Amino acid sequence: MDNNIYYKIEEFDNNNNYNDSNYNHDNDDDDINNNNIKNLIYNEEKIIDEYELIYSFNELKNFPTFDEFLKYKNQYKGDESSRVKNKNLRKALDISGFILNEQGNIINIVFKNNSYIPIKEESYDKKNKYMKSVKILGTKDLTLLNNDIINFKKGSDECSVFNNNIDYINYITNLCIQNIIYYIKDLKNYISEEYYTNTPELFKVAIDEGDGPKPVYSLKKIPKKINDKKFNIIEKFDEFFIDDEKFSGIIKDKGNRNPLNNLSKIVVEKSILDEIYLILNDPVKINYDKQKIIYEIINGFINDIVVELSDKDYEKYKNENDISICFAISDGEKCIYPCMRDKGKSKLYVKKSDIYQKEKLLINKIIYKFIDLLLIHKNVDIISDILQDNININDLYKTAKKNEIFFNYIQFKNKYINEMFKLESSYIRNINFYDQSNNIKNSSTGSKPIKSILKGVPNIINKLFKYNSVLTYLEKDDFLSLEKGLSEILNEEIDKIKIKSDINHVLKKLIKDPKNMKFIVNSYMLYDKKFNITDLNEIKQNIERENYKINPFDFELLSHKYEDIGFLLISSKYSDTPGKLSENIILKYNNEKVNKSTKFILLYDHLEDEKYNLSNIIINNLEGDEGVSNMSLEELYKISEIKNIIDKKYSELILKLN
């Protein structure tokens, strides 16, 4: 334990100057005027006799900085009268190496005499002349290790603790989700929402008095724009007709018809389960938005289901794994763990804080886990069956037979199957033409960064491109998406400046006939009702603005510059009925030059914080990791939903396909 005994400079006067008469302090610049320096510590190879033993670094309140250490070490440098002291001090503080923390900052200085000092975190700079030649000895804080040894800290079985914690997390997650499912399937738990109808006479308001049956209607919500305002219209729907957007409800209130829009406000009471299914099957919302909405619904009633389990009680109960649904319990009946009675209700005990992220609530992680399962399966009964089977997906790897391979989604996206084929196929020789080993590095264990990736792919895109892996690039500048799309097809770099110049060039050609000015203004106004510029130069200046947002008419102009390129835009920005697919797809192309081989750049208007940002839709192919952001007209026409839209709204394209 000799090397764990350290010493502290003790004899300082009130001004924090060392008071030993053997030291020369004639030069004020060499004075040690900082409280941190008197906390420098050494091992028992003493430089100066007047030191107090230090057995633990816990006594030190302020560690010195690296610069303070250097100043102390070199305090006698250049002082001819203190040559011996300078030699002894510099020898005792001769650095052997640094200890870094996980952030790469220096936290300990280790000396060649096998002692060390802790310092305030200092960035390790290879260009610093005092650091660049010093070795990195490790990343374990010697201060913590030293204190543990001195204080005889009792060891722990970390594996056992980890397994117990993971078992509890899996157990309580399974149990809590089962309780949530039970709650949302209970028809006594419902939510009310306001809608509008233009046929109020078809609905009868349910009366709460009496126990008789209340009229239940099969309904469907249809978003519409009336007088530039959005309304959620509900209509009666055939109860025998299968539709993901259908739901059942009871009419709780009905208002008078508004003469301005011919609509009546109507309040519908529906089950929580129906509301969640409506959100899950919404064709416009992306999964990220669905996740936020469903979380708010569940978080609104979660306190009716769970009650906080203290850390003390967690240690008491963490190894118990009784299964129970904490709802059905009679008055006076005693609750047993994992349930407890709270305010007359039986609730599930759930540990408050997450085990490994103390600042986060465990119940929130469980809710998001349930929502992830909902987004995948879209059916609570399937989730319930999975949980009851209680299979850990990680255990499936252990069941793989000799001719089976298990891989996760990230590996699939990164072409893991292709790499396995190259490695394992008996039809590919494991040498190259230079007889060198054909070592293929498998980099499929991590997700490859692809610019800024949208957190969820909208269902409307999944429906159209269901046989492809679809990614969308979320860009704040509309022109970045055009840069990618055009550069990809033309096989040359096309930047924002050139795209704006091309749009203005086509406008200039059009305006040679003054009659076209009205056409230009009307074309812009078709997508932007606030557009009121009637001068060509002002239009061009507007386009040159840094934050200019692309108008679909700009695509039409670009198709006259790049004659064999078209544009397909998916957007709810210009639609009166956002849920209707045909109203959310816009095609722009050169009507004279378009043909079946014309490449259409695939674009999506992503709505975030009430602002639309133009993004690329990326279709992943078999060859490339990044995929392509375009499809030919012929390929698009093979997609049934797009074919129907072309047949009805863009019939002139049909002739171009022959």
Residue, then its C-alpha position, 0 to 999 in steps of 0.5 A: m500500500d506504500n504507493n497509495i500514501y500521498y502528501k499535500i503541501e500544507e504550509f501556506d500563509n493567508n495570501n496562499n503563498y508558500n511560507d518556507s524560508n528555504y524557497n526563493h520567492d523574490n519573483d512575484d510571477d513565480d509565486i503560487n497564488n492559487n488554492n488548487i496548487k496546494n492540493l498537489i500530491y505526491n508519494e512517499e518519495k518526499i521532495i520537501d519534509e514538511y508534508e501531511l500524509i493523505y490517504s484518500f483523494n476524497e479530502l481534496k476539494n479542488f484539483p489543479t489544472f494542467d497549467e497549474f501543474l506545469k507552473y508548479k513543476n517549473q517554479y524554480k526554472g532559471d533560478e540559479s540559487s535553486r538549482v538543486k530544488n529545481k532538479n529534485l522537483r522536476k525529477a519527482l514530477d517527471i511524467s510517465g503518462f496520462i490517464l484519459n476519460e471516455q471523452g478523451n480528456i486528461i484526468n490523471i498524470v502518472f509519474k515515473n516514480n509510480s505516483y500520480i495526481p488527479i487534475k481537472e479535466e483537460s482536453y488532450d491536444k496532440k499539438n501541445k508541446y507538453m502533451k504530444s510526447v507523453k504516452i496514454l496509459g489507460t482510461k480507468d480513473l486511478t482516483l476511484l480505483n485508489n479510493d476503492i482499495i483504501n476503503f476496502k470496497k466490497g465487490s459485487d456480482e455484476c452479471s447477477v445484478f444485470n440479469n436480475n435487472i433485465d429480467y425485471i424490465n422484461y417482466i414488468t414491460n410484458l405485464c404493463i403492456q397486457n394491462i394497457i391492452y386490457y384497459i383500452k379494450d374495455l368499452k367503458n373507457y372511451i374518449s369524445e371528439e368533435y366532428y362536423t356533418n352536413t346530414p345531422e338529421l341522420f344521427k340521433v343523440a344518445i340519452d344517458e338516462g335509463d339502461g336501454p341500448k344506445p344507438v351506435y353508428s358506423l362512421k368514417k372521417i373525411p377531412k375537407k376544406i370549406n371556405d379555406k378552413k379544414f373540417n373533419i366531416i363524418e358520414k355514416f358508413d356501411e357497417f358490413f363494409i371493411d375499411d381501416e378508417k371506419f369506427s363505431g361511435i355514439i352521438k353525445d351532442k349535436g349542434n345547429r346547422n351553420p348557414l355559412n358552411n351548411l355544417s353542424k357540429i357533432v360530438v362522438e363518443k368512441s372507444i380508445l381502441d377505435e381511436i388508436y386504430l384510426i391513427l395507426n391506419d391514417p394514410v397521411k401521418i408518418n409513424y413518428d407523428k402517430q407515435k407522438i399522438i398515441y403516446e399522449i392518449i396512453n399517457g392520459f390514462i396511465n395513472d389509472i393503471v400503474v402506481e409508482l414503485s420506490d427504489k426500496d420496494y424495488e429491491k424487495y420485489k424485483n425477483e418476484n414474477d407473478i402475473s396479474i391483470c390489476f383491474a378485476i378486484s372486489d371491494g375489500e379484497k386485498c391486492i398482492y404484488p404486483c398489484m396494489r390498491d390505490k384510491g379504490k382501484s387496483k393498479l400495477y406496481v411499476k418502478k419509477s425510474d429506469i434502471y440504467q437511465k435514472e433521469k428517465l421514467l421506466i413507464n415511458k419506455i414501456i409505453y413507447k415499446f408498446i407503441d412500436l409493437l402497435l406500429i408493426h402489427k397494428n393489432v392489439d390481439i397479435i401483440s397480446d399473443i406475442l407477449q403470452d408466448n414470451i419469446n425473447i427474439n435474441d434467443l432465436y439466434k441460438t436455435a439456428k440450424k446449419n442451413e439457417i441465418f438470422f439477421n436484423y433489419i439494419q443488417f438487411k438494409n446494409k446488404y448483409i444477405n449479399e455479403m453472406f452470399k459472396l462469403e458462403s456461395s460455392y459458386i464464387r471462388n474465394i480468390n481474385f485474379y491476383d490470387q490474393s485472399n478475397n477478404i470481404k469486410n462485413s460492415s453490416t452491423g451498423s446503420k450507414p448514415i444517409k444524410s438526414i433520414l426522416k424518422g418514419v416513412p409515411n404510409i402513403i409512400n409505403k402504399l405506392f412503393k410497397y415492393n421497395s425499401v423506401l427512405t425519404y431525405l429530410e432537407k430544410d432547403d427545397f433545392l437540395s432535393l432537386e440537386k440530388g434528383l437532377s444530378e443523379i439522372l444527368n450524371e453531373e453536378i447540378d447545384k442550387i444556383k444553376i437550378k434557379s438560373d434554369i427556371n428564370h431562363v425558361l421564364k424569360k423565354l416564355i415572356k417573349d410573348p407578353k400574353n404568357m405573363k397571365f399564364i405564368v401568374n395564374s400557374y403560380m397562383l394555382y398552388d399559392k393563392k397569395f401569389n400577387i407578383t405580375d412583373l417578370n423581374e420581381i418574379k425572378q428576384n423572388i426565386e433568387r431569395e435564399n429561403y424560396k420555397i419551390n412551387p409545383f409550377d417550377f417543376e413544369l418550367l424545369s421540364h422544359k429545360y430538361e426535356d426528358i425529366g419529369f417530377l412526381l410530388i406527393s404533398s397534402k399542401y395543395s389539397d382540400t382533401p388530404g386523405k385522398l390519394s389522387e389529390n395528393i399526387i402532382l405530376k409535372y412533365n414536358n408534354e411534347k417530349v415525355n415518353k415511357s423512358t422519361k425519368f420522374i424525380l420522386l419528391y415528398d413534401h414533409l410537414e414538420d412544425e406546420k412547415y413543408n420541406l421538400s424531400n427525396i423519396i429513395i427507392n432502394n435497388l439490389e445493386g447500390d446501398e443508397g438507392v435511386s430517387n427516380m423511376s421511369l414513366e413506364e415503371l410508375y404506370k405499373i403501380s396500380e394506384i398511380k396508374n389510376i391517377i394517370d388514367k383519370k387526371y393525366s390521360e395524355l400520358i397513356l399515349k406516350l406509353n405505347 
